[in-house]
C-alpha cells in the first residue's frame, strides 16, 4: 500500500509541475493499475456523493443527456475514481459519468477506490476540470481560494502549481469581492472575465450591479465598459474615505475583509488585520502588492 501511495504522489507532483503530463495520463495510470490488480468494482449510485471540492457548479444539461444516451447503449466505458467516506464514497473524478448514469437509469457504476487526502481530492478535481473542460471564471476563482485556504499556501505557490502567473491568480481571486448576484452572471456566462475584471476594480456595489445589467442589456464590449467607467469617472476601490462615522467604517471593514479574505477591524484611527500564520500574512501582503526589502 505504501508503494502505491508513493507512486500516486509522484503522479500528482508531475500533474502540477510538468506541463506535458495531463490529468488523463494520471487517470489512465490509475485505471491500468486497478485493472491489473482486479480492483475495479461496481458501486451502487446511491452510495456515491459528488466531490465536495468539485469546482464546477454548472453542468451542461444537453451534454449530460447525450452522455446518458451513450451510456444506455454502450454502458460506462471508463470507471470513476472514488474515495471511501464515513458513509458511502466521495467521487474524486468522473462526476459527469455519475450524473449521466443516474439520468440513464443505472443502479451501479464501475469504480476504483483510492486513498486520497482531502487536499489531493481538491487538487485533482481542479486539474480535471481545467484540463478537460473550461471552468467559468467564478468556478476557477472559488477553486483556487479553496486550495489556498485548505493547503495554507501563497498565491505565488499556487500560481507555480497550476502554471499561471501570480497576477492572473490575484486578478481572478479579485472576482470573489463582487456582489453575489454579479458573480452568478459570470457563473452562467452572462458576462465575461474581461467585464468582471473591470467591475472588480470598482468600489460602489450599486454601481457594479447597474453596470453588470448594462453590459447585458446593451451588449457592451469590455472596451465599451472601460471607456464608460473612465468617462463617467466611476469610483475605484482605492478611493480615500472622507466620512468619519461608524457606518462608513463598517463598509470599509467589509470591503477590506472581502478583498483580503481576513478579519479586519477599524477603531480609534487604527486598522487591525488578523492573520493565522506567516503564510497567511504573506498572502495578505501579496494581495496588497507589498513585499519586504532584504
C-alpha positions as CSV (number, residue, x, y, z in Angstrom):
1,X,0.0,0.0,0.0
2,X,2.8,2.4,0.8
3,X,4.4,1.8,-2.6
4,X,1.1,2.6,-4.3
5,X,0.8,5.8,-2.3
6,X,4.3,6.8,-3.3
7,X,3.6,6.2,-7.0
8,X,0.4,8.1,-6.8
9,X,2.1,11.0,-5.1
10,X,4.7,11.1,-7.8
11,X,1.9,11.3,-10.4
12,X,0.2,14.2,-8.6
13,X,3.5,16.0,-8.4
14,X,4.0,15.6,-12.1
15,X,0.5,16.7,-12.8
16,X,1.3,20.1,-11.3
17,X,4.9,20.6,-12.3
18,X,5.1,19.1,-15.8
19,X,3.0,20.8,-18.5
20,X,3.3,17.7,-20.7
21,X,1.8,15.4,-18.0
22,X,-2.0,15.6,-18.2
23,X,-4.9,14.6,-15.9
24,X,-5.8,12.0,-18.5
25,X,-2.4,10.3,-18.1
26,X,-2.8,10.2,-14.3
27,X,-6.3,8.8,-14.6
28,X,-5.2,6.2,-17.2
29,X,-2.3,5.1,-14.9
30,X,-4.7,4.6,-12.0
31,X,-7.2,2.7,-14.2
32,X,-4.5,0.5,-15.8
33,X,-3.1,-0.3,-12.3
34,X,-6.6,-1.1,-11.0
35,X,-7.4,-3.4,-13.9
36,X,-4.1,-5.3,-13.5
37,X,-4.9,-5.8,-9.8
38,X,-8.6,-6.6,-10.4
39,X,-9.6,-3.5,-8.3
40,X,-12.5,-2.2,-10.4
41,X,-15.7,-2.8,-8.5
42,X,-19.4,-2.0,-9.1
43,X,-20.8,0.5,-6.6
44,X,-24.4,1.5,-6.1
45,X,-25.1,5.0,-7.3
46,X,-27.0,5.6,-4.1
47,X,-23.7,5.2,-2.1
48,X,-21.9,7.9,-4.1
49,X,-21.6,11.5,-3.1
50,X,-20.4,14.3,-5.5
51,X,-16.9,15.6,-4.8
52,X,-17.4,18.2,-2.1
53,X,-14.4,20.0,-3.7
54,X,-15.8,19.9,-7.2
55,X,-15.2,23.4,-8.6
56,X,-17.8,23.0,-11.4
57,X,-21.2,24.2,-10.2
58,X,-23.0,24.4,-13.6
59,X,-23.2,21.2,-15.8
60,X,-24.3,21.3,-19.4
61,X,-27.7,19.5,-19.4
62,X,-27.5,18.8,-23.2
63,X,-24.0,17.2,-22.9
64,X,-25.2,15.2,-19.8
65,X,-28.2,13.8,-21.7
66,X,-26.0,13.0,-24.7
67,X,-23.6,11.1,-22.4
68,X,-26.6,9.4,-20.8
69,X,-27.8,8.1,-24.2
70,X,-24.4,6.7,-24.9
71,X,-24.2,5.0,-21.5
72,X,-27.7,3.5,-22.1
73,X,-26.5,2.0,-25.3
74,X,-22.9,1.0,-24.5
75,X,-22.5,1.2,-20.7
76,X,-19.9,3.1,-18.8
77,X,-16.6,2.6,-20.6
78,X,-14.2,4.2,-18.0
79,X,-14.6,3.6,-14.3
80,X,-14.9,6.6,-12.0
81,X,-12.4,7.1,-9.1
82,X,-13.8,7.4,-5.6
83,X,-12.6,7.7,-2.0
84,X,-14.1,5.8,0.9
85,X,-16.0,8.2,3.2
86,X,-17.6,7.8,6.6
87,X,-20.8,6.9,4.8
88,X,-20.5,5.6,1.3
89,X,-18.0,7.1,-1.2
90,X,-16.9,10.5,-2.4
91,X,-16.3,11.0,-6.1
92,X,-12.8,12.1,-6.9
93,X,-13.0,12.0,-10.7
94,X,-15.9,11.2,-13.1
95,X,-18.8,13.2,-11.7
96,X,-20.2,13.7,-15.2
97,X,-20.3,9.9,-15.7
98,X,-22.0,9.6,-12.4
99,X,-24.7,12.2,-13.2
100,X,-25.2,10.8,-16.7
101,X,-25.5,7.2,-15.3
102,X,-28.3,8.4,-13.0
103,X,-30.1,10.0,-15.9
104,X,-29.7,6.7,-17.9
105,X,-31.4,4.9,-15.0
106,X,-28.4,2.7,-14.0
107,X,-28.3,1.4,-10.4
108,X,-24.5,0.8,-10.3
109,X,-21.3,2.2,-11.9
110,X,-17.8,0.7,-12.2
111,X,-15.4,2.4,-9.8
112,X,-11.9,2.4,-8.4
113,X,-11.5,3.0,-4.7
114,X,-8.3,5.0,-3.9
115,X,-6.9,6.6,-0.7
116,X,-6.7,10.3,-1.3
117,X,-6.3,13.1,1.2
118,X,-8.8,16.0,1.1
119,X,-6.1,18.2,-0.4
120,X,-5.4,15.7,-3.2
121,X,-9.1,15.4,-3.9
122,X,-9.3,19.2,-4.3
123,X,-6.3,19.5,-6.5
124,X,-7.3,16.5,-8.7
125,X,-10.8,17.9,-9.2
126,X,-9.4,21.3,-10.1
127,X,-6.9,20.0,-12.6
128,X,-9.5,17.6,-14.2
129,X,-11.8,20.5,-14.9
130,X,-9.1,22.9,-16.0
131,X,-7.6,20.4,-18.5
132,X,-10.8,18.8,-19.7
133,X,-13.4,21.4,-19.8
134,X,-13.2,25.2,-19.2
135,X,-14.5,26.4,-15.9
136,X,-16.2,29.7,-15.6
137,X,-14.0,32.4,-14.0
138,X,-16.0,32.3,-10.8
139,X,-15.7,28.5,-10.5
140,X,-12.0,28.8,-11.1
141,X,-11.6,31.6,-8.6
142,X,-13.5,29.6,-5.9
143,X,-11.4,26.5,-6.6
144,X,-8.2,28.5,-6.2
145,X,-9.4,30.1,-3.0
146,X,-10.3,26.7,-1.6
147,X,-6.9,25.3,-2.3
148,X,-5.1,28.3,-0.8
149,X,-7.3,28.1,2.4
150,X,-7.0,24.3,2.8
151,X,-3.4,24.0,1.8
152,X,-2.2,27.2,3.5
153,X,-0.1,28.2,0.5
154,X,0.6,31.6,-1.0
155,X,-0.8,32.9,-4.3
156,X,2.7,32.6,-5.8
157,X,3.0,28.9,-4.7
158,X,-0.5,28.2,-6.2
159,X,0.5,30.0,-9.4
160,X,3.5,27.8,-9.8
161,X,1.4,24.6,-9.1
162,X,-1.2,25.4,-11.8
163,X,1.1,27.1,-14.3
164,X,-0.3,30.6,-14.1
165,X,1.2,33.9,-13.3
166,X,0.8,35.3,-9.8
167,X,-1.0,38.4,-11.3
168,X,-3.5,36.1,-13.0
169,X,-4.3,34.3,-9.7
170,X,-4.6,37.7,-7.9
171,X,-6.9,39.1,-10.6
172,X,-9.2,36.1,-10.7
173,X,-9.4,35.9,-6.9
174,X,-10.5,39.6,-7.0
175,X,-13.7,38.5,-8.7
176,X,-14.8,37.0,-5.4
177,X,-15.2,40.5,-4.0
178,X,-18.0,41.2,-6.5
179,X,-21.7,41.1,-5.3
180,X,-23.1,37.6,-5.3
181,X,-25.7,38.3,-8.0
182,X,-22.9,39.6,-10.3
183,X,-20.8,36.5,-9.6
184,X,-23.8,34.5,-10.7
185,X,-23.9,36.4,-14.0
186,X,-20.2,35.3,-14.5
187,X,-21.0,31.8,-13.4
188,X,-23.7,31.4,-16.1
189,X,-21.5,33.1,-18.7
190,X,-23.8,36.2,-18.9
191,X,-20.8,38.5,-18.6
192,X,-17.1,37.7,-19.4
193,X,-14.0,37.5,-17.4
194,X,-12.8,40.8,-19.0
195,X,-16.0,42.6,-17.9
196,X,-15.7,41.1,-14.5
197,X,-12.1,42.3,-14.0
198,X,-13.2,45.9,-14.8
199,X,-16.1,45.6,-12.4
200,X,-14.0,44.1,-9.6
201,X,-11.9,47.3,-9.5
202,X,-14.9,49.4,-8.6
203,X,-16.0,50.3,-5.1
204,X,-19.7,51.1,-5.3
205,X,-21.8,47.9,-5.1
206,X,-24.9,49.5,-6.6
207,X,-22.8,50.9,-9.5
208,X,-21.3,47.5,-10.1
209,X,-24.8,45.9,-10.3
210,X,-26.0,48.7,-12.5
211,X,-23.1,48.3,-14.9
212,X,-23.5,44.4,-14.9
213,X,-27.1,44.8,-16.1
214,X,-26.0,47.5,-18.6
215,X,-23.4,45.1,-20.1
216,X,-26.2,42.5,-20.8
217,X,-28.9,44.9,-21.9
218,X,-26.7,47.0,-24.3
219,X,-24.2,44.1,-25.2
220,X,-21.3,46.3,-24.1
221,X,-17.8,45.1,-25.1
222,X,-15.0,45.2,-22.5
223,X,-13.6,48.3,-24.2
224,X,-17.0,50.0,-24.1
225,X,-17.2,49.3,-20.4
226,X,-13.7,50.6,-19.7
227,X,-14.5,53.8,-21.7
228,X,-17.8,54.2,-19.8
229,X,-16.0,53.8,-16.4
230,X,-13.3,56.2,-17.4
231,X,-15.6,58.9,-18.9
232,X,-18.1,58.7,-16.0
233,X,-15.2,58.8,-13.5
234,X,-16.7,55.8,-11.6
235,X,-15.2,55.5,-8.2
236,X,-12.4,52.9,-7.9
237,X,-11.6,50.8,-4.8
238,X,-8.6,52.8,-3.7
239,X,-10.7,56.0,-3.1
240,X,-9.8,57.6,0.2
241,X,-12.5,57.6,2.8
242,X,-13.8,61.1,3.5
243,X,-16.5,60.4,6.0
244,X,-15.7,59.8,9.6
245,X,-18.5,57.8,11.1
246,X,-19.2,54.3,12.2
247,X,-21.3,53.2,9.3
248,X,-18.6,54.3,6.8
249,X,-16.0,52.3,8.8
250,X,-18.3,49.3,8.7
251,X,-18.4,49.5,4.9
252,X,-14.6,49.8,4.7
253,X,-14.2,46.9,7.1
254,X,-16.5,44.7,4.9
255,X,-14.7,45.8,1.7
256,X,-11.3,45.1,3.2
257,X,-12.4,41.7,4.6
258,X,-13.8,40.7,1.3
259,X,-10.6,41.8,-0.6
260,X,-8.1,40.3,1.9
261,X,-10.1,37.3,3.0
262,X,-9.2,38.0,6.6
263,X,-11.0,39.7,9.6
264,X,-10.5,43.5,9.6
265,X,-11.3,45.9,12.5
266,X,-11.2,49.7,12.3
267,X,-11.3,51.7,15.5
268,X,-9.5,54.6,17.1
269,X,-8.0,55.6,13.8
270,X,-6.3,52.1,13.6
271,X,-6.8,49.3,11.2
272,X,-6.3,45.8,12.6
273,X,-5.9,42.9,10.2
274,X,-5.9,39.4,11.6
275,X,-3.7,36.6,10.2
276,X,-3.2,33.0,11.2
277,X,0.4,32.2,10.2
278,X,3.4,33.6,8.3
279,X,2.0,32.1,5.1
280,X,-1.3,33.8,5.7
281,X,0.5,37.1,6.3
282,X,2.4,36.6,3.1
283,X,-0.9,36.0,1.3
284,X,-2.3,39.3,2.6
285,X,0.9,41.2,1.7
286,X,0.6,39.8,-1.9
287,X,-3.0,40.9,-2.2
288,X,-1.9,44.4,-1.1
289,X,1.1,44.3,-3.5
290,X,3.6,44.7,-0.7
291,X,6.9,43.0,-0.2
292,X,9.7,43.2,2.3
293,X,13.1,44.5,1.2
294,X,16.1,42.5,2.1
